[in-house]
């Protein structure tokens, strides 16, 4: 399938929540016979969440942007898809689907990331203005779920709105518009469809982008093809951690969209796209170190990160007065780093045999730690700065803010010494859009 022609000039930044909604509103006003707008529900802070329906086919596709609010590549993809469907009657006829496009399912969280949207190539700016909700406050991981000792029913209003849409239209396809940070392109699907897997693997090369062949996001993932994995469920992650002799409840919380959509037999596809890449992400040559040592080093670094974040929090906890989203996230992610370290330690211990790691594996494991430092350290620093900016910071908080800022700036400097290339946003959107259409064709013919 040929790649799509995307708007020119090249994309250089990300739209704010308001700009994205204005663009969709204009599209619906200019083509009211094709684009139907309604409100799904409201966010926790009272913001309406619209959905735009395009097409009138008997099968339905749900496309949602902002499922993680620090992953805005999909905002461009959602708008480009809508524009393409409106402009191309032949495509609408070919697919024969009704598309329900939710431009941004988490407007509250997205607004807290808008500080870096204008300069997405600057990794330091990204980290300093980064926000990701605590796991049980993420739309993607707060669907209701009961499994063994896990029972989650604290469903967010945003998640409830999306689940209600799923139950209403029983979609043949769901695409949550995610993206990664550093590396190559990779995909998740929840169905063993060899033709779709091959198609997804081939899409990035058409846009000049690399596949990710380093360490996958989780060692328990099932590989279906080149950089394509089976979409994981929370139950599978629970069983994996339990099999390592660890407590799954230290890591898992609510269900994911793939868990919830099992009831509807929906094809779920995710295209993970990086902002930056590096020469080593596709290098399968020798990394000069054993794979077991790579995993152990990652575990040690994650444990040290958890201790640094947790130590800073413990020293100020008695004096904090503002329960900001950044603080709730920092409180959740600090112990999660330790839980991830425990899992990696145990995995390294249980490796049946050792081998030399590839350069891609060495890089991806090392950079995962750099990413977590910038992400969660940035959130903790923002939480402390909120106290100071509000004029309610105890002297202990101000001193800890200053000391932790020095640590954080060292982490930023270390990350910025790694020679990364910022990938063209237009090409990233092209990959995601091609993947959505490939999945739509697979869902129609299933």
N, C-alpha and C positions, 0 to 999 in steps of 0.2 A: 504494500500500500504506500503510495507516495506521501511524503511529508506535506504538511499544510503550509500555505503562504500566510505569514503572520503580518500584523500591522507594522507599518514603517512610520516614523523612524524607530530605531531600536528602543526597546524598553530600558529604562535606567533606574527606576525606583518602584516603590509599592504604593498603591492607593490607600488613603486613610479610609476608615469606616464610612465617613460622610461622603467622600469622593466616590467610593465604590457604589454606594446606594444611589447617588445622583446619576451615575452612569447607567445603572439598571433602570431607574425611573425614566430617564430620557428614552431608553430603548423601548420600554413599555408604552410610553406616550406616543412615540413615533410609529409604533406598530401594534396598536391595541387589538387588532384582529388576530395577532399571532402570540402576543405575550400577555399572560394573565397574572396579575399580582394579587396576593392575599397575605395576611399576617398569620404566621404559625403560632406565635406566642410571644412572650416577653422574656428578656434577660433578667438576671437577678437584680440588676439596677434599673429595671423598668423600661429598657429600650425595646421597641418592637422588632421582631425578627421576621422579615418578609421572605416569601418563596415566590419564584417566578416560573410559571408553567408555560412550556413551548411545545407545540405539536399536539396531535390528537390520536396517536397510535394506541392500540390495545394494551401493549406492554409499557411498563413505566420504568424510568431511571431516575434515581435521586442523586444529585451531585451537591456536595456540601463543602464550602470553603471555611477556613478558620476553625477547623476541628481542634487544632492546636494553634493558639493565637500568635505564636512566634514563627508560624510557617505560612507566609503570605504569598508565595509564588502562585498558589491556587486562586488568589483573587483575580489575577490576570487571566488565568485559564478559564475560570467561570465566566468572566465577561466575554472573552474571545469565543468560547463555545456558544454562548447565547447569541452573539452577533453573527456567528457563522450559521447557526440554525435559522435565524431570521432571514438572512440574505440568501440562503441556498435551499430552494424548494426541493431540488433533486436529492439533497442529503436528507431532508426530512422524510421524503418518500422512501428513500433507500432504507433508512433505519426503522421507520414505522413505529416510533416510540413517542411517548409523552415524557419530556424531560422536566423534572422539578428541580430547579436550581436555587439553592440557598446560598447567596453570595457570602454571608458571614454568619455562622451559627453562634459565635462567641464574641459579640461586639465589645463587651466589657473588657475581656482579656486583650483583645486586639488593640484597643485604645491605649493600653499600657505598654504596648510595643512600638507605638508610632514614632517614638523618638529616634529610632534608627532607620525608618523606612526610606528616608531620602538619601541615605548613604549606605546601601547594603553591601558595598565592597569593603567596608572598614570593619575588621573583626573586633577591634577594640571598642568602637562605638556600639556595635551589636551587643557585646557583652555588658557594657555599662547601662544600656537601656533595655536589656532583656527582661522578659517576664514569661514564665510558664506556670500555670496554676499547680497547686498541690495535686497529686494524682487523683484524689477523690473529688476534686473540683474541676477536672478536665471533662469536657463533653465526651471525648472518645472513650474514657475509662470510667464512666459513671452510669452505665446502664444497669438495670436490676439484675442480680445474679445470686443464685444459691448453689453452692457446690462444696460438698464435704463440710469443713468447718467455716467456710466463707459464706456469709450472708450479707448482701449489700442491697439496701433499699433507699439510700439517701440520694434519690435521683434529682439532678439539677433541673430547673425549669427549662433550660436550653435543651438538655438531653431528652426531657419529656416531650418537648415539642417535636424533636426529630423522630423519636420513637412513635409518636402519634401519626406522623406522616408516613412512616414505614407501615404501620398497621392499616392505615387508610388505603394506600395504593398498592401494597404488597409488591414492592419493586422487583423486577427481573434483574436490575443492576443497581448497586450502590458504589459510588466512588467518593471517599473522603479525600479531599485535596491536601495531602501532606507534603512536607519536604524535609530533607535532612540538612546537614551543614557542610561537611567536608568529605570529599571522596569522589565516588562515581555514582551513576544512576543504578537503582535497583527497584524491584517490584515485589508486591505481594498479591496473590490471588488465592481464593479459598476453594478452587476447583481444579482437578487434574485435567486440564484442557491443553493437550500437547500443541495444537495449532496456535492457541492464544499465547502460550508460553514462548513459543518460537517467535511469534510476532513481536511480543514485548521486548525480548532480548535483542531484536534487530533494530528497534526504533532509535535508540540513542546514537548509533553510528550514522544514521541518516542526517543527524543534526551536528555531527562532529563532536559528540560527547562520549566520555568513557563509561564503560560498565564498572561497577564496583565489585572487585574480586578479593577484597581484604576480609578482615574479620566481620562476620555478619553482626547485626544488632544484638542477637542473642544466640548462644551456642546450641540451643535446642531447636532452632529453626530447621525445617525440612526443605532441602533444595530441590526445585522442580526443573530448573534449567539455568542457563547462564544469567546470573544476577536476578533470578526469579525464585521466590520462596513461597511456600504455603502460608497463607495468612494465619498467624497464631491466634489461639483462643486463650482466655484466662485459665480455663480448666487445664489446658496442656501445660501452661507455665506453672500452675499449682502442682501438677503431678511431677514435673521436672524438679522443682525445688524440694518437694517431699522426697523424691528419689535420692537427692543428695544428702538427706538427713537434716534439712533446714526447715525452718518454720515458714511456710508460704505466706502467712499473714503479715510477715515483716516486709513484704514487697508488694503483694497484689491487693487490690481494693475492689473496685467495681468491674462490671463486665464491659467488653468492648462492643463496637457496632457489629463486628463479625459474630460475636456470641449471640447477640440479640436477633440478628437476621437469619440465624439457622432455622427459625420457625417458619420463615417465608421461602426458604430455598433460594435465596438471593445470591447472585454472583457478586462477590466483593473484590474490587481491585484497588490497589494503592500504588501510585508511582512516587517513589522517594527521590527527590532531586537535590543535589548539593549546591550551595552558594559558591563554594570554592573547591578547587581540586589541586592535586600535587602529582608530580611525576611518578611517585611510588605507588599510587592507588591501583595501577594496572600492571605492576611489576611483579611477576611470579618468580624472579630470580632469588638467589639465596640472600636471606637477611643476616646471615652470619651469627645467629643465636638460636638456641633451641626453642621450639614452640612452647614447651612447658615453662621455660624461663620467661618468655614473653607474657604468658598468662599470669605467672606469679608476680612479675613486675607490675602488671596492671592492677592486680589485687592490692599490692602494697601501696601503690599510688592512690587508689580509691580509698583505702583505709586512712591514709594520711589526710586526704581531703576531707573525709567525714570527721576526723578528729579536729581539724582546723576549724571547719564550719561549726561543729558542735561545741568546741571550746569557746569560740567567740560568743555564741548564743548563750552558753551557760553563764558567762561572766556578766551579761547584761540582762538576762531574763527577768530578774526581780525588779528591774527599773523600766521595762517597756510598757507603754500605755496605749499605743495605737495598733490595733490588730489588723494591719493592712494586708492585702493579698500577698504582697512580697514577703511579709513576715510569715504568713501561714505557709507559703511555699518553701521558704528557707527552713522552717521547722520540720517540714516533711522530707525535704531532699537531703538534709544533713545525715539523718540516720539511714536513709536509703542508700547512700554511698557505702556505708558500712555493711549493709545487707548485700549489696552487689559484690563487695570485696569478699565476704564470706562465701558466696556462691562461686566466685572465680577461684578462690583458694581450694575449695573442695573439688572443683572441676580439674584443676591442675593436678591435684593429688590422685585423681581417679583416671587420668589419661592412661589408656592401655599401652601405648608406646609413645616414644618421643621421636621427634624429627627436627630438621632445621626449618625454621619459619621462613616464609617468603618475605620479601621487602614490603609487599602490600600488607601482610598481616602485622608486621612490626609497626608500620606507620599507622594503620588504622587503630591498633590498640593504644599506642602512645597518644594519638590525637583525640581519642575518646576522652582521655583524662583531661587533656587541655580544654576540650569543649565543656566538660562538666565544671571545671574550675571557673571558666568565664561565665557560664550560665548561672550557676547557683551561688558563686561568690558575688556576682553582680547583683543578684536578687537580695542577698543578705546586706550588701552595702547600701542598696537603695532603701531597704527597710530601716536601717540605722539613720540614713539621711532624712527619711520622713520624720522621725522623732526630732531630729535637730532642726529641720526646717519649720516644724510646727511650734518651736519654742518651748517644748516640754521635755527636752532631753536632760536626764540626770548627767552629772559630770562623768560618771562611769561610762555612760553610753557615748558621750562625745569623745572620750579618750579611746574607747574601743573602736569607734568609727575611724578615728585617725590612724590607729595602729593597723586595723584590718585593711584600710585603703592602701597602705604601703605594701602589704602582702599581695593585695589584688593587682596593683600596678606591676608588681614583679611577674605575676602570672600572665598579664596582658603582654608584657615585654617579651616573655619567653614564647608565647604563641605567635607574636608578630615577627619573631626571628625565623619562623618556618616559612620558606618561600612558597606561598600559595598563589594560585591564579584564580581570579574572579571569573566565573563562567558567564557567558552572555545570557542575560535574562530572557531575551527573545527565543533563544534555542531551548532553554529550560521549559518555557511555556509550550514551545512546539512539541517537545517530548511528552509532556503531560497531556496535551490536547490529543495527540496521536494515540496515546495509550487509552484515553477515555473512549475515543471512537472505536478503537480495536476491541475494547471490552464491550461496548454497546453492540457491535456486530456479532460478537460471540454470544451475548445474552439473547439477541433476537433469534439466532439460529438454533439455540439450545432446545 
